[in-house]
Amino acid sequence: MADAIPLLEKAGIAGDLDEGTIELKDKKTVSTFFEEVGNLRVWAREPSVKLN
């Protein structure tokens, strides 16, 4: 994750990372992410979503 921080800072979102931010370290982590992504729902984000 440390390698991505400069990019996230440049995008202005480094301070907004939460439990929905997942570090993908290797191929196994990526596979696990895709297996689990269906269970991922970060309810705290719901109020900030603008549906226009």
Sine and cosine of phi, psi and omega as CSV:
sin_phi,cos_phi,sin_psi,cos_psi,sin_omega,cos_omega
0.00,0.00,-0.55,0.84,-0.05,-1.00
-0.85,0.53,-0.58,0.81,0.00,-1.00
-0.92,0.39,-0.44,0.90,-0.05,-1.00
-1.00,0.04,-0.29,0.96,-0.08,-1.00
-0.82,0.57,-0.72,0.70,0.03,-1.00
-0.84,0.54,-0.63,0.77,0.03,-1.00
-0.92,0.40,-0.69,0.72,0.01,-1.00
-0.91,0.42,-0.60,0.80,0.07,-1.00
-0.91,0.42,-0.70,0.72,0.01,-1.00
-0.88,0.48,-0.58,0.81,0.02,-1.00
-0.98,0.21,-0.17,0.99,0.03,-1.00
0.98,0.19,0.35,0.94,-0.05,-1.00
-0.85,-0.53,0.10,1.00,-0.04,-1.00
-0.85,0.53,-0.55,0.84,-0.01,-1.00
-0.99,0.14,-0.06,1.00,-0.05,-1.00
-0.97,-0.25,0.15,0.99,-0.03,-1.00
-0.92,0.38,0.64,-0.77,-0.01,-1.00
-0.64,-0.77,-0.25,-0.97,-0.04,-1.00
-0.91,0.41,-0.18,0.98,0.07,-1.00
-1.00,0.07,-0.05,1.00,0.05,-1.00
-1.00,-0.01,0.86,-0.51,-0.09,-1.00
-0.86,-0.52,0.79,-0.61,0.05,-1.00
-0.99,0.13,0.80,-0.60,0.03,-1.00
-0.97,-0.24,0.96,-0.28,-0.12,-0.99
-1.00,-0.02,-0.52,0.85,-0.07,-1.00
-0.37,-0.93,-0.05,-1.00,-0.04,-1.00
-0.88,0.48,-0.60,0.80,0.00,-1.00
-0.90,0.43,-0.66,0.75,0.03,-1.00
-0.89,0.45,-0.66,0.76,0.01,-1.00
-0.89,0.45,-0.70,0.71,0.03,-1.00
-0.87,0.49,-0.70,0.71,0.02,-1.00
-0.89,0.46,-0.65,0.76,0.02,-1.00
-0.85,0.53,-0.75,0.67,-0.04,-1.00
-0.92,0.38,-0.49,0.87,0.08,-1.00
-0.94,0.34,-0.57,0.82,-0.09,-1.00
-0.99,-0.11,-0.20,0.98,-0.12,-0.99
-0.85,0.52,-0.50,0.87,0.04,-1.00
-0.90,0.43,-0.43,0.91,0.01,-1.00
-1.00,0.04,-0.17,0.98,-0.08,-1.00
-0.98,0.19,0.88,-0.47,0.09,-1.00
-0.56,-0.83,0.93,-0.37,-0.03,-1.00
-0.99,-0.17,1.00,-0.03,-0.11,-0.99
-0.89,0.46,-0.50,0.87,0.00,-1.00
-0.88,0.47,-0.38,0.93,0.00,-1.00
-0.99,0.17,-0.36,0.93,-0.10,-0.99
-0.77,0.63,-0.74,0.67,-0.04,-1.00
-0.89,0.45,-0.39,0.92,-0.06,-1.00
-1.00,-0.01,-0.06,1.00,-0.01,-1.00
-0.99,0.15,0.81,-0.58,0.03,-1.00
-0.97,-0.25,0.88,-0.48,-0.03,-1.00
-0.98,-0.22,0.97,0.25,0.03,-1.00
-0.95,-0.31,0.00,0.00,0.00,0.00
